[in-house]
């Protein structure tokens, strides 16, 4: 489990990469497998009679077999997709056809948006009930509530195996029993569990299991949908085209055998080859060893983090109940600002709602900082994270978030003298925001949400004679979003509506006067979206 196997980590030895729940780094063996395929095997699969096509087809089939062996399934039960999201959408659409009005779908409050939205849409279309298993105070599923929710009306139970925010490992076997006892099917989002746990879908008892290659050292754009053979055989495809048919006439078509039946069009052949190489790499280490090392890292990190003042751990505090991903908040600091501070210390984490807005609402927060480990991380990486957080807690809040960097540089440099002046102005508008509050009299309003972190802002305008007579806003956020709102609302006062309607993102950049990273564009843009939305919406929307 050597970082030397990973070119990016080898080339950037000072980088502490703790964003593995979003995507993992790729070992050289996976990169070489992709290059070798394109150099020596590149061809389309299935119907070609020439040797290259036959070779590519054989490699593609071997990838199915490798994945099947990795999760304890049969090759026919492995459908390749673009990732977990497509896998879950695919099964939702296929099973959705069989649902009737008043049937019920049961999810959990932990779900990633990819395992919420598809079922939301199906529930609306079919007029089905949608229920959510709640959390306990210990960040685990309330199984007492689950036993009551899963009843004779339940047709589908769709759950995450491991929360991408909390790291909680959910009791899939028990949920499978509850579902099957009432004739329901269990669909499992395994995006976070497949990289860390030894998976056997037969032992889990699930009917369908979805995961992605890129979160377990494989390439992006390749994912898996496992389904029990008998269930897949009785489902009709929802995507159509070449490769998935047996026979086509002008008026009728029949489907190919499994798994081709669900793999319409040219598949991601190279991605499948790369995924097989990633599985070989993981198998050479051993999933049991990866899981054990993850527990050691998590126990060490939790112990160190729990000693930090003003830091709240979001998730189970016992390492054996979770995978090595943990979320936390820092008192009175926005997750984006904490993430930016850590980035300046060469520590890559993720900050925001992590595509789990309903969970954040349940937790009563807008977002968290998430540090997620993989087997190539070390105790030294944990120490560097803790040291940086110590520095953050000992620093003044006004120094947080603002990069002394050019947004296009990899190596960060100092701000110019002019930018330093702008920086102080931005900090002033953050600490003492102008125009914050609700106007007693307003003609226009708009509520906007930052899709990256979940921050919410409401803007109020009083427009008379085609001029902005007064403006205010409500809502909290990071330094960039709050300063942008304060600066922009000051700039708007007394201006003609038409002039304000022509404001662009460049206007925000000029008001800020400092370079910000591309990730923070949405923070800066939130103010402008609210202004444009208010002027478009009109009276008190």
Number of C-alpha atoms within 10 A of each C-alpha: 16 12 16 14 15 19 14 15 19 13 10 11 11 12 16 23 22 23 20 26 25 16 18 23 22 21 21 17 17 24 18 13 19 21 15 14 18 12 9 11 18 17 19 18 21 17 10 14 9 9 11 16 18 18 19 23 20 13 20 24 18 16 24 25 18 23 24 21 15 21 18 15 22 18 20 19 24 29 23 29 26 19 21 24 22 22 25 28 16 19 23 21 18 17 15 20 14 10 19 14 12 14 17 24 25 23 23 22 23 32 25 24 16 17 25 22 15 19 25 16 15 19 21 12 14 17 15 23 16 19 17 19 21 20 18 11 11 13 18 21 20 15 17 10 14 20 14 10 19 24 17 13 16 23 24 25 24 26 28 27 24 28 29 26 29 23 27 29 21 20 16 20 16 14 22 20 17 21 26 20 13 14 15 23 23 24 27 27 27 23 29 25 25 23 27 26 19 17 18 16 21 13 11 17 17 25 21 23 29 28 28 31 29 26 25 26 27 28 26 18 18 25 28 28 27 29 24 19 17 10 12 23 15 8 15 14 18 13 14 14 12 12 19 22 18 13 10 10 7 5 5 7 11 12 17 15 13 17 20 21 25 27 22 17 13 13 18 19 23 24 26 29 26 29 29 25 25 25 23 17 19 20 14 10 13 12 19 13 17 20 20 16 19 26 20 15 24 25 18 15 23 18 14 14 21 13 10 14 11 13 16 15 19 19 21 19 18 14 21 17 16 24 28 28 28 27 21 20 20 20 12 9 17 24 26 27 24 22 23 23 21 22 19 17 18 18 22 21 25 24 24 23 25 22 19 23 22 18 25 20 14 13 15 9 14 22 28 27 25 30 25 26 27 27 21 19 20 18 13 10 20 22 15 16 24 17 13 19 20 14 14 17 17 9 11 9 15 15 14 21 24 21 22 18 19 16 16 11 9 8 9 13 12 11 17 12 9 10 16 15 13 18 22 14 17 26 22 15 20 22 14 13 20 20 20 19 15 15 17 7 12 19 17 21 25 23 18 20 16 19 15 17 23 21 22 16 21 20 30 31 29 20 22 14 8 12 18 19 17 21 27 22 27 17 16 15 22 22 24 26 23 29 28 26 32 23 21 23 25 16 13 20 19 15 15 16 18 12 10 19 14 9 15 13 16 10 15 20 16 11 17 23 17 22 18 21 14 10 12 16 15 19 27 24 21 23 28 25 19 22 29 18 19 23 20 14 13 14 16 13 13
